[in-house]
Amino acid sequence: RFIGLFPAMQAIARSFVFAMMAMFWGVVTIFALLLIFSILAVELVYPHSRELTNTRPWCQEAFGSVQAAFLYFFQTMLVGDSWGD
C-alpha cells in the first residue's frame, strides 16, 4: 500500500520481483545441469575408474554415486577446487 503511493518505488519493487524470478530460474537451471553431468559422470567415469588399478581412491568415491558426484561438482563449481584435497 505504501509503495503504491510512489510510482518510482512501485517500479523498483516490480523490478526486484522480476530479478528474483530470473535468479531463481537461473539456480534451477544450474542445479539441473549439475544433476545431468553427475549422472553422466557416474555412468561414464565410474566404470573406467574401477578398471584402473592405479587411480586415486577419491575418484571412485566421488563418482561412485550420483549424490557424491553432484556434491563433488557443486564443490568444484563453488570453490574452484575440491574441498577434500
C-alpha positions as CSV (number, residue, x, y, z in Angstrom):
1,R,0.0,0.0,0.0
2,F,2.8,2.4,0.9
3,I,4.7,1.5,-2.3
4,G,1.6,2.3,-4.4
5,L,1.8,6.0,-3.4
6,F,5.2,6.4,-5.1
7,P,5.4,5.3,-8.8
8,A,9.2,5.1,-8.6
9,M,9.0,2.8,-5.6
10,Q,6.5,0.7,-7.4
11,A,8.8,0.3,-10.4
12,I,11.7,-0.6,-8.1
13,A,9.6,-3.3,-6.3
14,R,8.4,-4.7,-9.6
15,S,12.0,-4.8,-11.0
16,F,13.1,-6.5,-7.8
17,V,10.5,-9.2,-8.1
18,F,11.4,-9.9,-11.8
19,A,15.1,-10.0,-10.9
20,M,14.4,-12.6,-8.1
21,M,12.4,-14.7,-10.5
22,A,15.3,-14.6,-13.0
23,M,17.8,-15.6,-10.3
24,F,15.5,-18.4,-9.1
25,W,15.3,-19.9,-12.6
26,G,19.0,-19.5,-13.1
27,V,19.7,-21.5,-10.0
28,V,17.2,-24.2,-11.1
29,T,18.9,-24.4,-14.4
30,I,22.4,-24.7,-12.8
31,F,21.2,-27.5,-10.5
32,A,19.6,-29.3,-13.4
33,L,22.8,-29.2,-15.4
34,L,24.8,-30.3,-12.4
35,L,22.4,-33.3,-12.0
36,I,22.7,-34.2,-15.7
37,F,26.5,-34.1,-15.6
38,S,26.5,-36.1,-12.3
39,I,24.5,-38.8,-13.9
40,L,26.8,-38.8,-17.0
41,A,29.9,-38.9,-14.8
42,V,28.6,-41.9,-12.8
43,E,27.7,-43.8,-15.9
44,L,30.8,-42.9,-17.9
45,V,33.7,-42.2,-15.5
46,Y,33.0,-44.7,-12.6
47,P,33.2,-47.9,-14.7
48,H,36.6,-46.8,-16.1
49,S,37.9,-45.8,-12.7
50,R,37.0,-49.2,-11.2
51,E,39.0,-51.0,-14.0
52,L,42.2,-48.9,-13.5
53,T,44.3,-50.1,-10.6
54,N,46.4,-47.0,-10.2
55,T,43.6,-44.5,-9.7
56,R,43.3,-42.5,-6.5
57,P,40.6,-43.6,-4.2
58,W,38.8,-40.2,-4.3
59,C,37.9,-40.8,-7.9
60,Q,35.9,-44.0,-7.1
61,E,34.3,-42.2,-4.1
62,A,33.5,-39.0,-5.9
63,F,31.9,-40.8,-8.9
64,G,30.5,-43.8,-7.1
65,S,27.0,-42.4,-6.8
66,V,25.0,-39.5,-8.3
67,Q,24.8,-37.8,-4.9
68,A,28.6,-37.9,-4.4
69,A,29.2,-36.7,-8.0
70,F,26.7,-33.9,-7.6
71,L,28.4,-32.8,-4.4
72,Y,31.8,-33.0,-6.0
73,F,30.8,-30.9,-9.0
74,F,29.0,-28.4,-6.7
75,Q,32.1,-28.0,-4.5
76,T,34.3,-27.6,-7.6
77,M,32.0,-25.0,-9.0
78,L,31.6,-23.1,-5.8
79,V,35.2,-23.0,-4.7
80,G,37.1,-23.8,-7.9
81,D,38.8,-26.8,-6.3
82,S,37.9,-29.9,-4.2
83,W,37.3,-29.2,-0.5
84,G,38.8,-32.6,0.4
85,D,42.1,-32.3,-1.4
